[in-house]
Amino acid sequence: MSHEHKLLFHLRMLTDSVRMEAYCRAIEGTVRPGDVVVDLGSGSGILGLLAARAGASRVFCVEKDEYMVQRARRIVHDNGFDGVVEFLNTKIEDLESFPLPVDVIVSETMGPAGIDEGIFQLFAHCVGLLGSRPRCIPDELTVLAAPLQVHELSERRAQASRVVGLDFSSLAGDIGSIAQILPVLPSMLVGPVGKLFHGAPGLDTLPEELTVTWDLAELSPVDAVGVWFKTRLSEDVDLANPPEGPDTHWNQLVLPILPGTGPIRGAVQFTLWPRFVSITPRWKWRLTWDGGEYTGDPADLDAPEDLEGWLKTWGVTRKS
């Protein structure tokens, strides 16, 4: 990612008032004077600065991107927190120890589905180094999902199948195996919202397979599944990105079911495999209903030699 895109990405997060107000309140209510705080994936350093402002005696910001560390150091200096906020320029998963005992871990390593950036794996690694779980922000996280009808996906697939009179259907069909980040509107939901997972980062382990079953009361076609999160940052502060909520920089994760199920009702089961590659997810998903099944898997788009190399590099066992 270019420096320009990095800056735009971080500015988008910094100007997300829903995100920033929630984290500000959670940090002010959790960090106590004299605390040692670790900010995982610190980026611009905003959460570490909030912890310093709340009274932390030392803040260790862990960030792998050297360019962002340089920019964040300037911001720390501009705000008068030199000597309080220190940067560890490394991958979180490469940490072997912390300079001091830690009272609070804070992080916003969350994507549209909450678990996208490996927050459970990262917290587990850090808690393992510390020997016990300190106060954590976020404290709990829930992954939610619902069946959708997203006309945009079906229309895009249809339009791309025939381009200026030429057959591109073999390429257009691959849309059905590509996870997308889109704004989901409440009107797109065609069934109830279900819980895929609930756990506490640093305490619970994210399963390899997440499953939810919905009961569709009325006949309805399904051409996607929407996934989002709700997290309890602290005892009295929640943060979420549901379709019916205020806009956030996250939007929602949309997993296509194309060309769609046709009208269905009754029990519908959705299974999600969040396969991680160096803390980056490669989603695989499956929808099962009476008389039908659909599987989306980006690994199917790899050339055989690419897939074998990917599996070997990351030690991933591909499930059927």
C-alpha angles and dihedrals in degrees: 000000000000121000089250092055092046091054093047090049093052094042089054090055093044091053093048097108094190091057097041098046092049095049092044092055093043094051093045089052096045109036115080128200110279096019122145108227132192119204110200116209091004099182107172091008095243097135092046090051091051089052091050091049089050090059107271112157093210132014123191112199112199112204129156097198109089093197092055090046089056092049093045093050089058090050091050090051092047089055096047099247100122108138092028103060117052128179127224105200100207143094112278091231090055094058113118099180144347124246092236139012108282126230100179136024115199126180143156097199091142132123129193091293094044095235095059097105098046099257093158093050093045095048091046090054093050095044088051090056092048096046095226138040114263124198106302134206108226097035098183136010133197126194115210132189140184137181114256144193107214109178091190092067095050092044093049091051092049094047093048093049092071117032120180089333096312127117112247096155094120089060097038091053090065090072085082091068098045120093112220138196110227139150106262115209121211088240089064093065113102098175144022125298113252135192116249096177144349126190149132117257110238092021107052131048121232108238120234089235128041121193137183132173124210129193110220106206095190134041108268138155117239120205101161145013121228121213128191140149146241119200135185103220093183140343095292104017125085129181126192143157105212121159091249094050132087118290117274134179089254101065107179139294111252121196113193125231099191139219080006137248098265116230110334137164139182127040116006120179124204123193125188127193111196098199109186127212109191090330092314116113126232101191123214117186141180133195119197126188138159104301099000150065135189129191126192116195125161089200086073088067094059122100108247093251091048092050094049091048091049092050092048095046096051101029092236121164108213112223122210 
